[in-house]
Amino acid sequence: MLRMKTECEQCKTKLARKSVAYICSFECTYCKSCSEKLHFSCKNCQGALVLRPPRLIEPFKVPASELKNTLFS
């Protein structure tokens, strides 16, 4: 499950769960403006930045030990 970081790694702008944001495969998170300035390439790993899926509601409170069973049952 994505961590859904709450601020841009570059400019420290606050990002809500439903804000437009871009992430790399390591979940480095950038706002739209910084992603464009970086040409959609992560400054940390040089990986591609892709649109982060929005999370419109709070994640379910599921203990980590039960998470896989809940997702794949």
Backbone hydrogen bonds in HBPLUS format (Angstrom, degrees):
<---DONOR---> <-ACCEPTOR-->    atom                        ^
c    i                          cat <-CA-CA->   ^        H-A-AA   ^      H-
h    n   atom  resd res      DA  || num        DHA   H-A  angle D-A-AA Bond
n    s   type  num  typ     dist DA aas  dist angle  dist       angle   num
A0015-LEU N   A0006-THR O   2.70 MM   9  4.71 165.9  1.71 125.4 126.1     1
A0008-CYS N   A0013-THR O   2.90 MM   5  5.26 150.7  1.99 142.9 152.1     2
A0012-LYS N   A0008-CYS O   3.01 MM   4  4.61 136.9  2.20 121.5 129.6     3
A0009-GLU N   A0029-THR O   2.81 MM  20  5.85 161.6  1.85 164.4 167.1     4
A0019-SER N   A0016-ALA O   3.06 MM   3  5.01 165.2  2.08 106.9 111.3     5
A0055-ARG N   A0017-ARG O   3.30 MM  38  5.32 170.8  2.31 123.4 126.1     6
A0052-ARG N   A0021-ALA O   2.76 MM  31  5.48 175.0  1.76 150.1 148.4     7
A0022-TYR N   A0030-TYR O   2.86 MM   8  5.24 164.7  1.89 154.9 160.0     8
A0030-TYR N   A0022-TYR O   2.85 MM   8  5.24 157.6  1.90 154.4 160.6     9
A0023-ILE N   A0050-VAL O   2.83 MM  27  5.47 156.7  1.89 154.9 157.1    10
A0050-VAL N   A0023-ILE O   2.86 MM  27  5.47 165.5  1.88 151.8 150.2    11
A0024-CYS N   A0028-CYS O   3.20 MM   4  5.55 138.4  2.39 138.0 149.2    12
A0027-GLU N   A0024-CYS O   2.97 MM   3  5.12 161.5  2.01 114.3 117.3    13
A0035-SER N   A0031-CYS O   2.98 MM   4  6.11 159.4  2.02 153.1 159.6    14
A0036-GLU N   A0032-LYS O   3.02 MM   4  6.25 157.0  2.07 151.5 156.8    15
A0037-LYS N   A0033-SER O   3.06 MM   4  6.36 158.7  2.10 146.9 152.8    16
A0038-LEU N   A0034-CYS O   2.88 MM   4  6.09 143.1  2.02 146.8 156.8    17
A0040-PHE N   A0035-SER O   2.79 MM   5  4.96 170.4  1.80 159.4 156.1    18
A0039-HIS N   A0036-GLU O   3.00 MM   3  4.94 158.4  2.05 105.4 110.4    19
A0041-SER N   A0038-LEU O   3.19 MM   3  5.63 136.5  2.39 109.2 118.4    20
A0049-LEU N   A0040-PHE O   2.94 MM   9  4.79 158.7  1.98 125.4 122.8    21
A0042-CYS N   A0047-GLY O   2.77 MM   5  5.27 168.0  1.78 160.4 162.6    22
A0046-GLN N   A0042-CYS O   2.82 MM   4  4.58 136.3  2.01 128.2 136.7    23
A0062-VAL N   A0060-PHE O   3.07 MM   2  5.72 119.3  2.46 108.5  92.1    24
A0066-GLU N   A0063-PRO O   2.83 MM   3  5.44 150.4  1.92 119.4 128.5    25
A0067-LEU N   A0064-ALA O   3.27 MM   3  5.07 152.4  2.35  97.7 105.7    26
A0070-THR N   A0066-GLU O   2.98 MM   4  6.16 153.7  2.05 155.0 163.0    27
A0071-LEU N   A0067-LEU O   2.95 MM   4  6.19 158.2  1.99 156.3 162.1    28
A0072-PHE N   A0068-LYS O   3.01 MM   4  6.06 156.6  2.07 152.6 158.0    29
